[in-house]
Amino acid sequence: MASSSLLNRIMAFFRSPQGQRLVAQGRQQMSRPGNRSKLQALLARFRGRR
């Protein structure tokens, strides 16, 4: 199935050094209160559309 192949490729990326750096950057950005509140506002707006 194509979706499982895509999922495997995504998981492999996140296990790679480049993926690990991206995850670390995301965690660092989300540790900042301003960015966290912006994300929560964006998610609330997105969820309201559905």
PDB file of N, CA, C and O in Angstrom, chain B, residues numbered from 101:
ATOM      1  N   MET B 101       0.845  -1.184   0.000  1.00  0.00           N
ATOM      2  CA  MET B 101       0.000   0.000   0.000  1.00  0.00           C
ATOM      3  C   MET B 101       0.890   1.247   0.000  1.00  0.00           C
ATOM      4  O   MET B 101       1.923   1.270   0.669  1.00  0.00           O
ATOM      5  N   ALA B 102       0.498   2.270  -0.738  1.00  0.00           N
ATOM      6  CA  ALA B 102       1.315   3.466  -0.885  1.00  0.00           C
ATOM      7  C   ALA B 102       1.442   4.246   0.417  1.00  0.00           C
ATOM      8  O   ALA B 102       2.499   4.810   0.700  1.00  0.00           O
ATOM      9  N   SER B 103       0.378   4.283   1.212  1.00  0.00           N
ATOM     10  CA  SER B 103       0.430   5.076   2.439  1.00  0.00           C
ATOM     11  C   SER B 103       1.400   4.487   3.448  1.00  0.00           C
ATOM     12  O   SER B 103       2.051   5.232   4.181  1.00  0.00           O
ATOM     13  N   SER B 104       1.511   3.162   3.503  1.00  0.00           N
ATOM     14  CA  SER B 104       2.466   2.573   4.442  1.00  0.00           C
ATOM     15  C   SER B 104       3.891   2.830   3.980  1.00  0.00           C
ATOM     16  O   SER B 104       4.784   3.011   4.808  1.00  0.00           O
ATOM     17  N   SER B 105       4.116   2.849   2.678  1.00  0.00           N
ATOM     18  CA  SER B 105       5.439   3.159   2.146  1.00  0.00           C
ATOM     19  C   SER B 105       5.825   4.594   2.487  1.00  0.00           C
ATOM     20  O   SER B 105       6.958   4.869   2.882  1.00  0.00           O
ATOM     21  N   LEU B 106       4.876   5.493   2.332  1.00  0.00           N
ATOM     22  CA  LEU B 106       5.125   6.898   2.662  1.00  0.00           C
ATOM     23  C   LEU B 106       5.417   7.054   4.148  1.00  0.00           C
ATOM     24  O   LEU B 106       6.324   7.790   4.536  1.00  0.00           O
ATOM     25  N   LEU B 107       4.651   6.362   4.969  1.00  0.00           N
ATOM     26  CA  LEU B 107       4.868   6.415   6.410  1.00  0.00           C
ATOM     27  C   LEU B 107       6.254   5.881   6.773  1.00  0.00           C
ATOM     28  O   LEU B 107       6.933   6.444   7.632  1.00  0.00           O
ATOM     29  N   ASN B 108       6.670   4.802   6.122  1.00  0.00           N
ATOM     30  CA  ASN B 108       8.006   4.260   6.376  1.00  0.00           C
ATOM     31  C   ASN B 108       9.092   5.251   5.986  1.00  0.00           C
ATOM     32  O   ASN B 108      10.098   5.371   6.685  1.00  0.00           O
ATOM     33  N   ARG B 109       8.905   5.956   4.887  1.00  0.00           N
ATOM     34  CA  ARG B 109       9.893   6.950   4.457  1.00  0.00           C
ATOM     35  C   ARG B 109       9.955   8.116   5.438  1.00  0.00           C
ATOM     36  O   ARG B 109      11.035   8.633   5.728  1.00  0.00           O
ATOM     37  N   ILE B 110       8.798   8.528   5.948  1.00  0.00           N
ATOM     38  CA  ILE B 110       8.767   9.618   6.932  1.00  0.00           C
ATOM     39  C   ILE B 110       9.467   9.196   8.215  1.00  0.00           C
ATOM     40  O   ILE B 110      10.256   9.956   8.777  1.00  0.00           O
ATOM     41  N   MET B 111       9.177   7.989   8.676  1.00  0.00           N
ATOM     42  CA  MET B 111       9.811   7.490   9.901  1.00  0.00           C
ATOM     43  C   MET B 111      11.322   7.366   9.719  1.00  0.00           C
ATOM     44  O   MET B 111      12.082   7.684  10.634  1.00  0.00           O
ATOM     45  N   ALA B 112      11.759   6.913   8.562  1.00  0.00           N
ATOM     46  CA  ALA B 112      13.198   6.802   8.294  1.00  0.00           C
ATOM     47  C   ALA B 112      13.842   8.181   8.319  1.00  0.00           C
ATOM     48  O   ALA B 112      14.956   8.335   8.820  1.00  0.00           O
ATOM     49  N   PHE B 113      13.150   9.186   7.783  1.00  0.00           N
ATOM     50  CA  PHE B 113      13.692  10.542   7.816  1.00  0.00           C
ATOM     51  C   PHE B 113      13.867  11.020   9.253  1.00  0.00           C
ATOM     52  O   PHE B 113      14.904  11.589   9.592  1.00  0.00           O
ATOM     53  N   PHE B 114      12.870  10.796  10.096  1.00  0.00           N
ATOM     54  CA  PHE B 114      12.955  11.272  11.472  1.00  0.00           C
ATOM     55  C   PHE B 114      14.020  10.538  12.268  1.00  0.00           C
ATOM     56  O   PHE B 114      14.500  11.054  13.278  1.00  0.00           O
ATOM     57  N   ARG B 115      14.397   9.344  11.833  1.00  0.00           N
ATOM     58  CA  ARG B 115      15.486   8.624  12.492  1.00  0.00           C
ATOM     59  C   ARG B 115      16.858   9.077  12.000  1.00  0.00           C
ATOM     60  O   ARG B 115      17.865   8.820  12.659  1.00  0.00           O
ATOM     61  N   SER B 116      16.907   9.748  10.851  1.00  0.00           N
ATOM     62  CA  SER B 116      18.175  10.194  10.281  1.00  0.00           C
ATOM     63  C   SER B 116      18.717  11.390  11.073  1.00  0.00           C
ATOM     64  O   SER B 116      17.969  12.036  11.806  1.00  0.00           O
ATOM     65  N   PRO B 117      20.007  11.683  10.928  1.00  0.00           N
ATOM     66  CA  PRO B 117      20.578  12.850  11.624  1.00  0.00           C
ATOM     67  C   PRO B 117      19.878  14.165  11.266  1.00  0.00           C
ATOM     68  O   PRO B 117      19.666  15.015  12.131  1.00  0.00           O
ATOM     69  N   GLN B 118      19.527  14.324  10.009  1.00  0.00           N
ATOM     70  CA  GLN B 118      18.831  15.547   9.585  1.00  0.00           C
ATOM     71  C   GLN B 118      17.454  15.631  10.238  1.00  0.00           C
ATOM     72  O   GLN B 118      17.037  16.707  10.669  1.00  0.00           O
ATOM     73  N   GLY B 119      16.761  14.527  10.313  1.00  0.00           N
ATOM     74  CA  GLY B 119      15.445  14.495  10.961  1.00  0.00           C
ATOM     75  C   GLY B 119      15.557  14.773  12.445  1.00  0.00           C
ATOM     76  O   GLY B 119      14.720  15.475  13.013  1.00  0.00           O
ATOM     77  N   GLN B 120      16.582  14.227  13.077  1.00  0.00           N
ATOM     78  CA  GLN B 120      16.799  14.471  14.500  1.00  0.00           C
ATOM     79  C   GLN B 120      17.061  15.951  14.773  1.00  0.00           C
ATOM     80  O   GLN B 120      16.584  16.499  15.766  1.00  0.00           O
ATOM     81  N   ARG B 121      17.822  16.592  13.887  1.00  0.00           N
ATOM     82  CA  ARG B 121      18.072  18.040  14.037  1.00  0.00           C
ATOM     83  C   ARG B 121      16.776  18.816  13.910  1.00  0.00           C
ATOM     84  O   ARG B 121      16.536  19.758  14.665  1.00  0.00           O
ATOM     85  N   LEU B 122      15.933  18.424  12.954  1.00  0.00           N
ATOM     86  CA  LEU B 122      14.657  19.106  12.747  1.00  0.00           C
ATOM     87  C   LEU B 122      13.757  18.961  13.968  1.00  0.00           C
ATOM     88  O   LEU B 122      13.106  19.922  14.380  1.00  0.00           O
ATOM     89  N   VAL B 123      13.719  17.771  14.544  1.00  0.00           N
ATOM     90  CA  VAL B 123      12.914  17.534  15.746  1.00  0.00           C
ATOM     91  C   VAL B 123      13.441  18.378  16.905  1.00  0.00           C
ATOM     92  O   VAL B 123      12.660  18.963  17.655  1.00  0.00           O
ATOM     93  N   ALA B 124      14.761  18.439  17.052  1.00  0.00           N
ATOM     94  CA  ALA B 124      15.355  19.231  18.126  1.00  0.00           C
ATOM     95  C   ALA B 124      15.035  20.714  17.960  1.00  0.00           C
ATOM     96  O   ALA B 124      14.750  21.403  18.940  1.00  0.00           O
ATOM     97  N   GLN B 125      15.080  21.205  16.723  1.00  0.00           N
ATOM     98  CA  GLN B 125      14.747  22.610  16.469  1.00  0.00           C
ATOM     99  C   GLN B 125      13.278  22.880  16.796  1.00  0.00           C
ATOM    100  O   GLN B 125      12.943  23.916  17.371  1.00  0.00           O
ATOM    101  N   GLY B 126      12.422  21.955  16.433  1.00  0.00           N
ATOM    102  CA  GLY B 126      10.995  22.120  16.723  1.00  0.00           C
ATOM    103  C   GLY B 126      10.736  22.163  18.217  1.00  0.00           C
ATOM    104  O   GLY B 126       9.956  22.986  18.696  1.00  0.00           O
ATOM    105  N   ARG B 127      11.390  21.275  18.949  1.00  0.00           N
ATOM    106  CA  ARG B 127      11.224  21.279  20.411  1.00  0.00           C
ATOM    107  C   ARG B 127      11.737  22.571  21.011  1.00  0.00           C
ATOM    108  O   ARG B 127      11.128  23.108  21.936  1.00  0.00           O
ATOM    109  N   GLN B 128      12.857  23.085  20.495  1.00  0.00           N
ATOM    110  CA  GLN B 128      13.416  24.333  21.006  1.00  0.00           C
ATOM    111  C   GLN B 128      12.457  25.495  20.734  1.00  0.00           C
ATOM    112  O   GLN B 128      12.245  26.344  21.600  1.00  0.00           O
ATOM    113  N   GLN B 129      11.882  25.531  19.537  1.00  0.00           N
ATOM    114  CA  GLN B 129      10.946  26.600  19.206  1.00  0.00           C
ATOM    115  C   GLN B 129       9.681  26.528  20.063  1.00  0.00           C
ATOM    116  O   GLN B 129       9.146  27.561  20.466  1.00  0.00           O
ATOM    117  N   MET B 130       9.205  25.324  20.339  1.00  0.00           N
ATOM    118  CA  MET B 130       7.976  25.174  21.116  1.00  0.00           C
ATOM    119  C   MET B 130       8.196  25.411  22.606  1.00  0.00           C
ATOM    120  O   MET B 130       7.234  25.548  23.361  1.00  0.00           O
ATOM    121  N   SER B 131       9.446  25.458  23.030  1.00  0.00           N
ATOM    122  CA  SER B 131       9.700  25.752  24.441  1.00  0.00           C
ATOM    123  C   SER B 131       9.535  27.241  24.731  1.00  0.00           C
ATOM    124  O   SER B 131       9.466  27.653  25.889  1.00  0.00           O
ATOM    125  N   ARG B 132       9.474  28.035  23.681  1.00  0.00           N
ATOM    126  CA  ARG B 132       9.289  29.481  23.858  1.00  0.00           C
ATOM    127  C   ARG B 132       7.790  29.782  23.989  1.00  0.00           C
ATOM    128  O   ARG B 132       7.003  29.366  23.140  1.00  0.00           O
ATOM    129  N   PRO B 133       7.396  30.495  25.035  1.00  0.00           N
ATOM    130  CA  PRO B 133       5.963  30.734  25.288  1.00  0.00           C
ATOM    131  C   PRO B 133       5.238  31.440  24.142  1.00  0.00           C
ATOM    132  O   PRO B 133       4.089  31.110  23.849  1.00  0.00           O
ATOM    133  N   GLY B 134       5.878  32.390  23.502  1.00  0.00           N
ATOM    134  CA  GLY B 134       5.224  33.117  22.413  1.00  0.00           C
ATOM    135  C   GLY B 134       4.893  32.208  21.245  1.00  0.00           C
ATOM    136  O   GLY B 134       3.804  32.286  20.676  1.00  0.00           O
ATOM    137  N   ASN B 135       5.829  31.351  20.892  1.00  0.00           N
ATOM    138  CA  ASN B 135       5.599  30.427  19.777  1.00  0.00           C
ATOM    139  C   ASN B 135       4.543  29.402  20.136  1.00  0.00           C
ATOM    140  O   ASN B 135       3.734  29.014  19.293  1.00  0.00           O
ATOM    141  N   ARG B 136       4.548  28.967  21.368  1.00  0.00           N
ATOM    142  CA  ARG B 136       3.553  27.973  21.790  1.00  0.00           C
ATOM    143  C   ARG B 136       2.142  28.552  21.700  1.00  0.00           C
ATOM    144  O   ARG B 136       1.217  27.877  21.248  1.00  0.00           O
ATOM    145  N   SER B 137       1.981  29.808  22.131  1.00  0.00           N
ATOM    146  CA  SER B 137       0.640  30.407  22.076  1.00  0.00           C
ATOM    147  C   SER B 137       0.205  30.640  20.630  1.00  0.00           C
ATOM    148  O   SER B 137      -0.977  30.503  20.315  1.00  0.00           O
ATOM    149  N   LYS B 138       1.151  30.994  19.740  1.00  0.00           N
ATOM    150  CA  LYS B 138       0.807  31.162  18.327  1.00  0.00           C
ATOM    151  C   LYS B 138       0.341  29.844  17.723  1.00  0.00           C
ATOM    152  O   LYS B 138      -0.622  29.812  16.956  1.00  0.00           O
ATOM    153  N   LEU B 139       1.028  28.754  18.069  1.00  0.00           N
ATOM    154  CA  LEU B 139       0.640  27.449  17.554  1.00  0.00           C
ATOM    155  C   LEU B 139      -0.732  27.042  18.064  1.00  0.00           C
ATOM    156  O   LEU B 139      -1.548  26.517  17.306  1.00  0.00           O
ATOM    157  N   GLN B 140      -0.991  27.279  19.342  1.00  0.00           N
ATOM    158  CA  GLN B 140      -2.296  26.931  19.903  1.00  0.00           C
ATOM    159  C   GLN B 140      -3.410  27.715  19.230  1.00  0.00           C
ATOM    160  O   GLN B 140      -4.487  27.172  18.981  1.00  0.00           O
ATOM    161  N   ALA B 141      -3.164  28.991  18.933  1.00  0.00           N
ATOM    162  CA  ALA B 141      -4.166  29.813  18.252  1.00  0.00           C
ATOM    163  C   ALA B 141      -4.404  29.292  16.836  1.00  0.00           C
ATOM    164  O   ALA B 141      -5.544  29.230  16.374  1.00  0.00           O
ATOM    165  N   LEU B 142      -3.331  28.922  16.156  1.00  0.00           N
ATOM    166  CA  LEU B 142      -3.459  28.396  14.797  1.00  0.00           C
ATOM    167  C   LEU B 142      -4.220  27.081  14.791  1.00  0.00           C
ATOM    168  O   LEU B 142      -5.086  26.871  13.942  1.00  0.00           O
ATOM    169  N   LEU B 143      -3.908  26.194  15.727  1.00  0.00           N
ATOM    170  CA  LEU B 143      -4.612  24.917  15.811  1.00  0.00           C
ATOM    171  C   LEU B 143      -6.089  25.111  16.141  1.00  0.00           C
ATOM    172  O   LEU B 143      -6.943  24.409  15.599  1.00  0.00           O
ATOM    173  N   ALA B 144      -6.391  26.047  17.017  1.00  0.00           N
ATOM    174  CA  ALA B 144      -7.789  26.313  17.365  1.00  0.00           C
ATOM    175  C   ALA B 144      -8.549  26.824  16.141  1.00  0.00           C
ATOM    176  O   ALA B 144      -9.704  26.454  15.927  1.00  0.00           O
ATOM    177  N   ARG B 145      -7.909  27.666  15.346  1.00  0.00           N
ATOM    178  CA  ARG B 145      -8.550  28.188  14.143  1.00  0.00           C
ATOM    179  C   ARG B 145      -8.766  27.070  13.127  1.00  0.00           C
ATOM    180  O   ARG B 145      -9.816  26.998  12.488  1.00  0.00           O
ATOM    181  N   PHE B 146      -7.769  26.199  12.982  1.00  0.00           N
ATOM    182  CA  PHE B 146      -7.868  25.088  12.047  1.00  0.00           C
ATOM    183  C   PHE B 146      -8.970  24.112  12.471  1.00  0.00           C
ATOM    184  O   PHE B 146      -9.746  23.644  11.637  1.00  0.00           O
ATOM    185  N   ARG B 147      -9.032  23.817  13.741  1.00  0.00           N
ATOM    186  CA  ARG B 147     -10.056  22.893  14.234  1.00  0.00           C
ATOM    187  C   ARG B 147     -11.454  23.480  14.105  1.00  0.00           C
ATOM    188  O   ARG B 147     -12.421  22.736  13.945  1.00  0.00           O
ATOM    189  N   GLY B 148     -11.577  24.799  14.172  1.00  0.00           N
ATOM    190  CA  GLY B 148     -12.874  25.446  14.045  1.00  0.00           C
ATOM    191  C   GLY B 148     -13.450  25.350  12.644  1.00  0.00           C
ATOM    192  O   GLY B 148     -14.664  25.444  12.462  1.00  0.00           O
ATOM    193  N   ARG B 149     -12.593  25.164  11.658  1.00  0.00           N
ATOM    194  CA  ARG B 149     -13.057  25.096  10.271  1.00  0.00           C
ATOM    195  C   ARG B 149     -13.681  23.760   9.943  1.00  0.00           C
ATOM    196  O   ARG B 149     -14.487  23.671   9.017  1.00  0.00           O
ATOM    197  N   ARG B 150     -13.338  22.733  10.667  1.00  0.00           N
ATOM    198  CA  ARG B 150     -13.832  21.389  10.328  1.00  0.00           C
ATOM    199  C   ARG B 150     -15.207  21.141  10.862  1.00  0.00           C
ATOM    200  O   ARG B 150     -15.761  20.060  10.662  1.00  0.00           O
TER     201      ARG B 150
END
